[in-house]
Each structure stands twice: as C-alpha cells, then as structure tokens.
C-alpha cells in the first residue's frame, strides 16, 4: 500500500508543478484548486506514514501513531471541504448564483476538525491489516458524506445552467469519489482514500484546470473581442449610415426601417462574444444581416441563403461564417465592380456522414494567380501559423484555427474555384459537437 501512496504523491506533485508554473489569471477558483493540490500532497504523505505506523502498533509509540493518524484524517476532511468549495465557486462563476451553503460548510468543517483532534483514536487489529474505528473514524465518514452530498446538491441544483463539459467532469469526479468512499467504508483495511482524492483531483485538472484548455479559452476570448472591434470600425459605420441617409431621402420610411433592422440585428448578434458556440440559425442570421446591408450599398449584388431547416439548432463555432462572407464581398465582388451574386447554403455532407457543409459561393473575379496555392497551404498548415490579432479582420486563418480547436481536426475551412467563375468556400463541421 505504501508503494501506491508514493506513486500517487509523485503524480500529484508532477501535476502541481505544471499547475503552479503555468501562467494563469489569479481567480478564486484557481486559488481554491491550488490549495487543494497542496492539501492532497500533505494527505498522501501522512496517508503513507499512517499505513506504516497503524500496522506496527507494537513498534510505534501510541502518541506518535495517534498524531500521524489525526493529521491524516484532518487533511482528508479538509480536502473534501475543498472539493465542495471548488465546485461551489465554479458554479457561482458559471451561473452568478451565490453560495448559500458556504457558512454551513465552514461551521461543519470546524466541528469535524475539532473531532479529529480531540476524539480518542481506537484501533482494530485484523489479519488483513489494522485500521481506526469508533467516533474518531465516524467523524471522517460523516464529513466525507456531508460534503459529497453538498457537492451533488450544488451540481444538480444548477445542472441546466452549467456548461456541458464542466458539469459532466464534476459529475464523473463525484461518482469516482463516491464509489471509493463506499468501498473504503465497506472494507476499512483497503485504505484506498488516497486513490479516490487523487482521481478526483486529476479529473478536475484534466477537464477544468488544464493550462492548455485555459489558454485556448483565452485565445477564444481575444478572437471574439478582436472580431467585435473589427466590425465597429469607422468605414463600415460611416458607409452604412450614409446608405441609410440616402435611402431616407429617396424612399419611404419602410425601407429605412428595414435597413435599420438589419443593422440592429448585425450588432446584436456581433456582441455575443462570451459564447464559443452558437446555433447555425444565429450564425446565418448574422451573415444575412451583413449581406443585406452590403446589398443596399451595392444594388448590383444579389444575395441568397438556402439552409436545411433541420440543421438550424446545430451548434457551430461563433463568428466563422461572416468573415468568409466578407471575403466574398471585399475580395471577390470588389474586383468586378461589386456586381454579382453571393449564395450561402448549408446541408448534410454527402461525402462525410455525421458532418454538415456550409458553403459561401460568389461569382466574383476568383483568385489571382498563385493566390489559391498560398491560401491552401496556409489552411492546411494552420498550426504552424500564429493567430493574427493585429489586423482589421480576424481572417480565414483565424477562422480555420477556431474551427479546428472547437470541432476537431477533420472539420475545417477550404476553398475551390468555380467552373463558371468565382470562388466557393466550404466549412465542414460535425453535426454533434464533441468536447475537446
């Protein structure tokens, strides 16, 4: 058993080293997790010592044995309290709801720690191994049960309002700890509590606290902010407002109201920068509003949208369609005097079951000589290029990176030249979102 405790300690120590060395925003959630890592390491050390001393009651002084045992049990109670704290803080950050059981949890912690310090330790000797029993041990079982119940209450009480990845990770971690706690209660000589808290801590780290995942989320936030800023630029605003003014002079209020509605829809949908995924309907609506405004500025442009209604509620990465549509206008139709057609279609992929294809086809000038090869190489080797956060548009490279990040390597953006002129951009996305 001591070998297992040593192995678990090395695993948590390695994890703690990566965690504390990673650059991250200092939040209450990360502070709680940092304390949890330290507490788990302390617990595993005293767990290993306890395994040794409790099975040598005749050799180790009783005072020393009791002291080590009390530290071990106290740290175990404190760790389960930290599990509750971590889940409660995470739920509060996700939902905005305050932690109503926080004071109760702290009072119970104080009472449980007093019990582990002052209650007498009683040892049971068996051929399979020795273990503690009586009120002292029951304090530990009651405390673990209490905090696991609190964790479950917080989780399932806010289930509908939590991110799917996070609530699934928490539920899995709680299930693991519950199984280990039950087995430990039924078989006291197994001494597997260290395995339970290690597995639960690993589950939190790998799914919720991994620096690479956090870094990806930060990049996502930067991309969303960059996109919003790129849309609120003087040229777009001035040109659009100028168009509305001209329409107001030449036409009635109905057309002006329609243009204002498109403009309002565009900015209303653009500001959803806090969401990585949106429905296809939302993404198409944003692109449609942009197309209607551009068509008003350039009457020779025709726009059309054909989306399979069965795919409307499918989740897609936020802000991937409008930049591609913008490229069709600014690079395709611009070179033919802003005259032609832009068509958006979305349907199930025939060649890739389980995926859908979103296409943006234009009748513009097509690629300049050598340009197609450059774009294909950039999209194919997207991982070798950095995010472009300095330009006025997030660009197709950034669209490609975000799709790959959120939907997997099989998904992505590609371009082809049309036989009758112009370019078609195709976005391949999974119909069922996969948590990465």
Phi and psi in degrees as a GROMACS rama.xvg file:
@    title "Ramachandran Plot"
@    xaxis  label "Phi"
@    yaxis  label "Psi"
@TYPE xy
-63.1045  -36.2068  UNK-2
-60.5272  -38.6529  UNK-3
-64.8886  -42.5517  UNK-4
-63.1344  -39.1091  UNK-5
-64.1532  -43.5629  UNK-6
-62.8728  -43.5677  UNK-7
-64.5336  -39.4736  UNK-8
-62.2452  -42.7331  UNK-9
-63.7215  -39.1337  UNK-10
-62.5674  -49.3041  UNK-11
-66.8667  -36.0933  UNK-12
-63.7961  -43.3603  UNK-13
-62.4201  -43.7095  UNK-14
-62.489  -43.1812  UNK-15
-63.0488  -39.4821  UNK-16
-60.3088  -44.156  UNK-17
-66.08  -39.4243  UNK-18
-67.2502  -48.5189  UNK-19
-75.166  -20.3044  UNK-20
-86.5619  -13.5329  UNK-21
-79.541  140.878  UNK-22
-75.8693  128.063  UNK-23
-154.247  157.918  UNK-24
-70.7634  132.336  UNK-25
-82.1286  102.627  UNK-26
-118.788  169.454  UNK-27
-62.6921  -36.322  UNK-28
-62.1062  -45.8934  UNK-29
-69.4948  -32.1813  UNK-30
-64.6618  -44.8789  UNK-31
-61.8061  -41.9694  UNK-32
-66.8585  -36.631  UNK-33
-62.2905  -44.1054  UNK-34
-63.1113  -39.0294  UNK-35
-59.9098  -43.0947  UNK-36
-60.9479  -44.2034  UNK-37
-64.9203  -43.3658  UNK-38
-63.1177  -39.17  UNK-39
-65.0752  -40.6139  UNK-40
-63.2087  -43.2132  UNK-41
-61.6922  -44.4193  UNK-42
-60.4356  -43.1976  UNK-43
-66.008  -35.0652  UNK-44
-63.0706  -50.0074  UNK-45
-75.0792  -23.0486  UNK-46
-63.7703  -46.4027  UNK-47
-62.806  -41.577  UNK-48
-64.9121  -40.7694  UNK-49
-64.1957  -41.3936  UNK-50
-56.9509  -38.1277  UNK-51
-72.7972  -49.5482  UNK-52
-72.6823  -37.6981  UNK-53
-68.4577  -22.5951  UNK-54
-94.4337  9.20858  UNK-55
-135.193  54.5912  UNK-56
-62.8367  -28.118  UNK-57
-79.7472  -20.6826  UNK-58
-100.649  -35.0843  UNK-59
-94.7471  131.714  UNK-60
-54.9533  140.005  UNK-61
-59.997  -37.9919  UNK-62
-61.5883  -45.1848  UNK-63
-66.2459  -41.0925  UNK-64
-61.65  -45.0746  UNK-65
-63.6541  -41.5874  UNK-66
-60.7386  -48.5752  UNK-67
-62.4555  -41.1141  UNK-68
-64.9944  -40.4723  UNK-69
-65.6215  -41.6138  UNK-70
-63.1695  -41.7445  UNK-71
-61.5481  -49.9223  UNK-72
-67.4899  -39.4971  UNK-73
-60.9567  -43.5361  UNK-74
-66.2057  -33.4262  UNK-75
-67.0158  -42.6207  UNK-76
-62.7091  -43.605  UNK-77
-63.6458  -37.929  UNK-78
-64.7908  -43.4715  UNK-79
-65.2565  -33.0062  UNK-80
-62.9416  -41.1409  UNK-81
-66.899  -34.2509  UNK-82
-58.2436  -45.4652  UNK-83
-63.0696  -44.4707  UNK-84
-58.566  -45.0651  UNK-85
-61.4696  -47.5013  UNK-86
-65.62  -41.0806  UNK-87
-63.8152  -43.3763  UNK-88
-65.5728  -43.1683  UNK-89
-60.0649  -44.9387  UNK-90
-64.385  -38.9726  UNK-91
-63.6338  -41.4479  UNK-92
-66.4129  -35.8978  UNK-93
-75.8654  -39.3408  UNK-94
-107.266  -20.6925  UNK-95
82.4331  0.771199  UNK-96
-83.6839  137.413  UNK-97
-75.5293  155.964  UNK-98
-82.9043  99.7345  UNK-99
-79.3728  -17.5854  UNK-100
-102.02  10.7968  UNK-101
-63.9203  -45.5925  UNK-102
-64.4306  -42.3913  UNK-103
-60.4987  -42.2709  UNK-104
-63.3966  -37.9006  UNK-105
-72.0171  -40.3928  UNK-106
-63.8391  -43.0513  UNK-107
-63.5822  -37.8626  UNK-108
-60.4878  -45.5493  UNK-109
-61.6714  -43.4326  UNK-110
-65.3063  -41.5155  UNK-111
-66.3189  -40.4173  UNK-112
-66.6662  -36.58  UNK-113
-62.0699  -39.8174  UNK-114
-63.9999  -40.201  UNK-115
-71.1002  -20.9816  UNK-116
-86.9613  -39.5782  UNK-117
-109.096  -21.6625  UNK-118
-70.1471  145.651  UNK-119
-68.8742  143.578  UNK-120
-95.2874  125.939  UNK-121
-116.636  128.773  UNK-122
-105.625  140.457  UNK-123
-109.893  127.045  UNK-124
-103.032  128.366  UNK-125
-135.868  160.946  UNK-126
-60.7947  -27.7639  UNK-127
-81.7235  -15.9139  UNK-128
144.167  165.025  UNK-129
-101.774  155.552  UNK-130
-158.141  165.222  UNK-131
-91.5202  152.089  UNK-132
-147.76  178.967  UNK-133
93.0443  -165.264  UNK-134
-59.271  -37.8249  UNK-135
-56.6356  -48.4989  UNK-136
-70.9836  -35.5608  UNK-137
-64.7244  -31.0292  UNK-138
-56.6832  -43.3414  UNK-139
-64.3279  -47.6836  UNK-140
-62.7368  -42.4947  UNK-141
-65.0848  -42.6709  UNK-142
-63.6181  -46.0738  UNK-143
-60.8815  -44.201  UNK-144
-62.9561  -43.3282  UNK-145
-60.485  -47.5249  UNK-146
-73.6358  -31.712  UNK-147
-66.356  -37.7446  UNK-148
-65.0915  -42.0976  UNK-149
-60.327  -45.3429  UNK-150
-59.6304  -46.9414  UNK-151
-62.6085  -39.789  UNK-152
-63.0321  -44.4994  UNK-153
-63.8589  -42.501  UNK-154
-65.6529  -56.9917  UNK-155
-75.2044  -21.5892  UNK-156
-71.0544  -20.6074  UNK-157
-120.989  21.0263  UNK-158
-55.1812  -45.0115  UNK-159
-69.1533  -21.4578  UNK-160
-98.4396  1.39554  UNK-161
-99.6127  150.341  UNK-162
-58.54  136.002  UNK-163
-59.1354  -42.4013  UNK-164
-62.6959  -42.8845  UNK-165
-70.672  -44.3759  UNK-166
-69.0921  -32.2705  UNK-167
-66.7708  -41.6846  UNK-168
-63.7242  -43.6009  UNK-169
-65.3831  -44.3257  UNK-170
-61.3134  -42.2246  UNK-171
-64.2496  -41.9864  UNK-172
-64.8672  -42.4612  UNK-173
-63.8524  -39.0978  UNK-174
-62.7461  -43.0082  UNK-175
-60.036  -49.0669  UNK-176
-64.4239  -37.6082  UNK-177
-63.0403  -45.3484  UNK-178
-61.9883  -45.0269  UNK-179
-63.6202  -41.6891  UNK-180
-63.3968  -40.9729  UNK-181
-64.4908  -45.5977  UNK-182
-62.7052  -39.6236  UNK-183
-64.9112  -38.7789  UNK-184
-66.8374  -37.7654  UNK-185
-77.0819  -29.33  UNK-186
-130.772  79.7792  UNK-187
-57.3066  -26.9327  UNK-188
-78.9498  -8.36485  UNK-189
-70.8214  -33.1228  UNK-190
51.6286  55.7341  UNK-191
-108.975  16.1028  UNK-192
-61.1903  -35.5944  UNK-193
-62.3787  -37.0136  UNK-194
-64.7029  -39.9886  UNK-195
-63.2677  -49.2945  UNK-196
-69.6556  -30.7825  UNK-197
-66.7452  -45.7588  UNK-198
-63.7296  -39.1762  UNK-199
-66.9446  -42.1397  UNK-200
-63.7101  -42.5723  UNK-201
-61.9141  -39.9067  UNK-202
-61.5697  -42.0266  UNK-203
-64.4126  -43.8495  UNK-204
-65.6213  -49.8635  UNK-205
-67.1176  -30.0062  UNK-206
-105.082  -23.8783  UNK-207
-121.978  -29.0053  UNK-208
-115.989  3.90364  UNK-209
-59.1489  125.87  UNK-210
-57.032  -36.4082  UNK-211
-65.8685  -39.5438  UNK-212
-66.4978  -43.3344  UNK-213
-63.5705  -38.8532  UNK-214
-64.1605  -39.1058  UNK-215
-64.0799  -38.6942  UNK-216
-67.297  -36.5577  UNK-217
-64.071  -43.8146  UNK-218
-60.3901  -40.8504  UNK-219
-59.1766  -42.5654  UNK-220
-64.6683  -42.1357  UNK-221
-62.3899  -40.2097  UNK-222
-64.9956  -41.1726  UNK-223
-64.1213  -43.8582  UNK-224
-65.0898  -40.4026  UNK-225
-63.3109  -40.6827  UNK-226
-64.4528  -44.5105  UNK-227
-60.19  -44.9324  UNK-228
-62.6421  -36.9348  UNK-229
-66.7491  -27.0106  UNK-230
-83.1429  -33.717  UNK-231
-88.3297  69.594  UNK-232
-118.751  155.365  UNK-233
-57.5941  -41.599  UNK-234
-60.6601  -48.0721  UNK-235
-65.5155  -45.575  UNK-236
-64.3704  -48.059  UNK-237
-64.227  -44.2163  UNK-238
-63.3888  -41.6725  UNK-239
-68.1959  -44.9977  UNK-240
-62.6194  -38.2356  UNK-241
-61.8938  -40.2532  UNK-242
-62.431  -44.2814  UNK-243
-62.5343  -38.7987  UNK-244
-64.4173  -43.1594  UNK-245
-64.4298  -43.6377  UNK-246
-62.6067  -35.9551  UNK-247
-64.1499  -33.6675  UNK-248
-77.5787  -34.6794  UNK-249
-93.7644  -23.4193  UNK-250
-127.961  -177.836  UNK-251
-83.6206  178.154  UNK-252
-66.0913  -23.9211  UNK-253
-60.3627  -45.7427  UNK-254
-69.7896  -36.9006  UNK-255
-62.6941  -43.105  UNK-256
-61.4168  -38.3088  UNK-257
-65.394  -43.028  UNK-258
-64.2922  -41.6873  UNK-259
-62.3489  -35.5465  UNK-260
-64.683  -43.193  UNK-261
-62.4489  -41.7314  UNK-262
-65.054  -42.2115  UNK-263
-63.2983  -43.8356  UNK-264
-59.8905  -41.0276  UNK-265
-60.6464  -50.2093  UNK-266
-74.9002  -30.4182  UNK-267
-62.8068  -43.4351  UNK-268
-77.4091  -27.0567  UNK-269
-68.6097  -28.9163  UNK-270
-83.9336  6.26935  UNK-271
-80.2627  57.3358  UNK-272
-82.8203  -7.86538  UNK-273
-90.5656  4.53736  UNK-274
-118.521  126.206  UNK-275
-75.0583  -33.7031  UNK-276
-123.294  141.827  UNK-277
-134.044  173.024  UNK-278
-78.1103  156.06  UNK-279
-59.835  -36.4383  UNK-280
-58.8022  -43.3418  UNK-281
-63.8055  -43.6968  UNK-282
-64.7823  -40.5504  UNK-283
-69.6843  -37.208  UNK-284
-62.7793  -40.0309  UNK-285
-62.5846  -47.6092  UNK-286
-64.0216  -37.3416  UNK-287
-64.1083  -42.0212  UNK-288
-62.0896  -42.1958  UNK-289
-62.6874  -43.7509  UNK-290
-63.8374  -40.4492  UNK-291
-64.3158  -39.8437  UNK-292
-66.621  -41.3934  UNK-293
-66.9031  -37.7471  UNK-294
-66.477  -30.7428  UNK-295
-69.3051  -34.9956  UNK-296
-73.7969  -33.4706  UNK-297
-126.519  89.7105  UNK-298
-60.99  -16.8655  UNK-299
-82.1704  -0.516242  UNK-300
-95.3039  132.873  UNK-301
-109.917  138.421  UNK-302
-125.967  142.919  UNK-303
-146.721  148.902  UNK-304
-134.736  130.604  UNK-305
-136.352  98.1646  UNK-306
-117.616  130.517  UNK-307
-61.7216  119.137  UNK-308
-61.8349  -22.1717  UNK-309
-66.7224  -19.1126  UNK-310
-98.6686  0.893685  UNK-311
-58.2739  -36.3763  UNK-312
-95.9238  6.84072  UNK-313
-68.4057  137.124  UNK-314
-78.914  133.421  UNK-315
-132.567  157.963  UNK-316
-60.232  141.326  UNK-317
-69.1  141.026  UNK-318
60.4899  49.0872  UNK-319
-112.957  -23.2612  UNK-320
-87.7316  -44.4055  UNK-321
-60.4267  -41.4199  UNK-322
-61.4343  -34.9964  UNK-323
-68.8252  -41.6409  UNK-324
-62.9292  -40.7267  UNK-325
-61.3247  -38.0396  UNK-326
-62.1139  -37.1845  UNK-327
-62.2442  -38.897  UNK-328
-73.8175  -49.9256  UNK-329
-79.8325  -23.1331  UNK-330
-115.945  -30.4809  UNK-331
-87.4368  -61.1746  UNK-332
-78.8025  -21.7804  UNK-333
-60.4062  -38.1374  UNK-334
-78.0648  -2.9821  UNK-335
-121.067  29.0312  UNK-336
73.0057  28.8334  UNK-337
52.0388  47.3892  UNK-338
-130.785  130.352  UNK-339
147.183  -151.122  UNK-340
-139.379  142.991  UNK-341
-127.604  124.186  UNK-342
-125.67  129.758  UNK-343
-107.025  128.768  UNK-344
-130.145  150.365  UNK-345
-146.461  127.427  UNK-346
-158.44  172.25  UNK-347
-62.2112  140.886  UNK-348
-77.3321  129.201  UNK-349
-75.8937  -38.729  UNK-350
-85.025  -17.5744  UNK-351
-131.285  87.3126  UNK-352
-56.4381  140.121  UNK-353
87.4174  0.433816  UNK-354
-123.554  162.326  UNK-355
-123.319  157.633  UNK-356
-118.775  126.278  UNK-357
-108.971  121.847  UNK-358
-116.663  140.824  UNK-359
-122.057  106.725  UNK-360
-109.54  133.637  UNK-361
-126.442  162.283  UNK-362
-109.249  36.0236  UNK-363
-81.0248  -156.123  UNK-364
-79.6912  -10.9532  UNK-365
79.6202  -172.067  UNK-366
-79.3939  143.448  UNK-367
-69.9059  161.593  UNK-368
-58.4761  126.568  UNK-369
84.6034  -12.0225  UNK-370
-71.1549  -38.8711  UNK-371
-59.5848  -42.9907  UNK-372
-63.5917  -39.2785  UNK-373
-65.125  -44.2618  UNK-374
-66.2753  -43.6153  UNK-375
-59.5977  -42.5357  UNK-376
-65.0402  -40.7873  UNK-377
-65.6527  -43.4911  UNK-378
-70.6026  -34.1082  UNK-379
-70.0651  -39.1037  UNK-380
-108.135  42.8242  UNK-381
-57.3831  -33.5392  UNK-382
-68.2641  -21.2683  UNK-383
-85.0917  -7.03287  UNK-384
-109.761  144.694  UNK-385
-80.7095  157.105  UNK-386
-59.9739  136.824  UNK-387
-95.164  100.483  UNK-388
-106.559  14.8494  UNK-389
-107.851  -16.1963  UNK-390
-86.8959  -175.408  UNK-391
-87.7393  -8.5764  UNK-392
-135.956  146.611  UNK-393
-69.8351  -20.012  UNK-394
75.9442  160.589  UNK-395
-72.2926  -26.2233  UNK-396
-63.0346  -43.6945  UNK-397
-67.9227  -35.0282  UNK-398
-61.3742  -45.9166  UNK-399
-60.5958  -44.501  UNK-400
-62.5559  -42.0524  UNK-401
-68.4363  -38.7849  UNK-402
-63.3459  -47.5512  UNK-403
-62.1017  -39.9483  UNK-404
-64.5369  -43.3806  UNK-405
-93.2942  -22.9904  UNK-406
-122.379  -3.43499  UNK-407
99.5622  165.331  UNK-408
-71.2191  -24.0742  UNK-409
-72.3508  -28.5307  UNK-410
-75.5257  165.422  UNK-411
156.18  179.523  UNK-412
-108.691  138.271  UNK-413
-144.706  160.877  UNK-414
-126.472  149.179  UNK-415
-144.507  153.262  UNK-416
-89.4396  137.619  UNK-417
-80.3535  146.943  UNK-418
-64.2899  -33.9641  UNK-419
-96.361  16.7762  UNK-420
103.074  152.832  UNK-421
88.5984  -173.396  UNK-422
-134.159  146.571  UNK-423
-120.548  123.689  UNK-424
-98.6633  132.88  UNK-425
-122.685  128.394  UNK-426
-110.211  117.871  UNK-427
-98.9943  121.97  UNK-428
-133.42  144.691  UNK-429
-70.3326  143.684  UNK-430
-73.1764  -39.0395  UNK-431
-97.8187  124.256  UNK-432
-69.7126  136.7  UNK-433
-110.126  126.276  UNK-434
-73.1327  125.452  UNK-435
